[in-house]
Structure formats: C-alpha cells, structure tokens
Amino acid sequence: MDNRVLITGASQGIGLEFAKLFAADGHHLVLLARDEPRLKAIAAELEQAHGVKVLVLPKDLAKPNAAVEVFEELRREQVQVSILVNNAGFGAQGRFARLEWQRHADLLQVNVTALLQLTQLFLQPMLARQQGKILNVASTAAFVPGPYQAMYYASKSFVHSFSQALAKELQGTGVTLTTVYPGLTRSQFHARAGIVRPQKLIMMDAATVAKLGYQGLLAGKRTVVAGLRNKLLIGALKFAPVRLATKAAAKANQIKEG
C-alpha cells in the first residue's frame, strides 16, 4: 500500500507551504485543489527537488460528492492516507442578506461539510491501523462572532469545537488530531473573499504558519496557535464581553457600501 499525506487547498498559501514541508521531509503526497495546471507544476517542482512521489487531484470541494470521490479514487489507486491535512477553506465579506445564497452554501460545503466527510472517511482506516494523524486548519476567527464575515467566522467556530471534541475521542487510539489557529496571514485568501486590508496591517507569512502547524502535528499536540500575537488575541477574546468583541470584529470587517 502506498502511504501518502493528503493536503487540501494545496495550490497556494498555507496549503502549499505544508506541501513543501512534508516533501522536504521525504513524505509522498496527494495534493488537492481546483487549479489542475498549478497543482501539476507544484507536483513537478516538489518531485524534482525532493525525490518524492506527488499525486494530483483536481477537485472542487464545493461539490457535494467531492469528498467521497477523493476517498474512492485513492482506494482504487491503493493509496493509504497516513496524514490528512484539512486546509481548504475560504471566506466571503459583506452583509449576510446581500451575498448570494450559493456563496454561503459553497462556503459551508468547503469549510465544514467536506472537512467532516474527509475526516470521517480517512479516520476509519486510521483507527483500524491504530496509526494516523489529522491536521485541521481553524482560525483565530473561531473565538468571536464576525459581522460582515458571519459565515466564515461561524464555520471556523464549528471547526474549532468539532476538532477539540474529536481530539478527545481519539485519545489512546494511536490517531492524533491537531488544530492550528492562524490569524491574519499573507495569502490569496483575502482577495478571494473580497477583503481589502490596509497595507500597513501586520500579517504572518504563510510559511511561518505552516511550519508551526507542521511541528505541532508531528509532536502530537492538540492545539497550535500561530504566533504570540494570536495567542494574546485569543486569550483576550476569552475574557472580553461578547458584545464588545463582536463590535471590534464588525469594525475590522466592515466594507464601504455604495
């Protein structure tokens, strides 16, 4: 059986940086994203640089059957996923009522449903082997309601709650689940969500976030908060009145409307 690391959202940002880290340590990969030409270019680069095998899966996780298709395709290819990295996700900025419903539906499918399906599908054989690792990418947004990005914040709150619960269930099974919590990160995420951030705003780079998550995963940690600034933010949010935290998030997220 061919053992590999499956990384979703692997064509850019934090997902791409995860792929580089795993490849550099000699892990064979399965890279999943929508952009097939870019995935193929990344695969060729990683194979040449590190001598690993990289399988490309051009899939849109917004499609309801995508997760099952991924699992079945890898089973047919006799690929065994030893590490699952649920990185794919996106946001949408604007008033909830004004955004098209399909945008909301796609966000839920990618950020929540696909993550759940992939986790359950690949977790079962991991449990049978009593070995495996899962890494879920949440966000500091998980700890506060987020007006003008309400669905994104809520989706990450779900990922946080689900992941912490499942990590507890997995104790003693030989399978670990790590959740990483990035804050503002330099990537294509903001452009895709229609978010314009001030250039002077301090952001972490995707490579740093991925390295922290990668190290935490290998160490079997349950929680990894990316950077001191984000640790302080989450600590403050736990004690701040919800109304005050929500007001601050609204101010940070609000866009000018015509």
Steps between C-alpha positions, in 0.01 A plus 500: 500500500628846403515727810442870435409834654177651364492880502190693395524855368857419399544734203576816697546663839532289812408180315787542255740567787383180670575310179853640490566402862374144463687451173824631649471231769450229240124447521316393185202726435149532364427862415137608463371830363297631206788639292635195314777678301637662814482173694692321225768769500535477879513121484777503241699750705470300822581170331813645342617679812435225756466170313149436631193373318218751463149412383281786381124502564323792328178514702254770604403428860195724454345211307297277736654172381861617486618352830359155422651516150841579651479207742384253233761614248784458748369159605497388135858624464591311821613821665494494880466841664716502812462875560198713405538879486162674478621840384249599228270786588390846394314804628244747368478861608176698502161513665352153540171595333668655196736217409366238261380186671723282280801678645382408849424143397841453337674641807321256729572211267873573482572629851277261692337211312799395287726520804262275694460249218872475428574464870249220551592315181874495563475471879335159487795321333740693726317364804513148354880538466524675839718761332448832327497876533247768409563874482203737483553867417269722704557872569514757776160595353362189674487684833280798413188573291600676179252748352551552125674160489239322708505169315880473495537570871220257582656229283831532680324494836349169391840365396642602838225334704488185289876456494545541873223248566634246252857537629371394841317201350820388330710482814658157530412391146838564339346778287554865587315812393671838504325833437697804390365852549648756260418868529541749218728331248647627174338286232243507220224439756413869537473568128273198448275615785482854361680636807721807476744536790716807573852443367651598836304226678730244662452150359687174543639335190349169392832314532529588869142394573549171317826424681339552841206277405733238354714486811194475723356220289818293518517557876142381542378828646127557518516879449744729322443875501717665236712767667511695824277779371224251421543324836450834674198576280329170578576544868342845496194378308431234763454771762351781288122551507352346186327823405826695517694237305228488235508878467876493448470227235228697322724805486788296361286325237257768382532612142391821337166459331369705215 
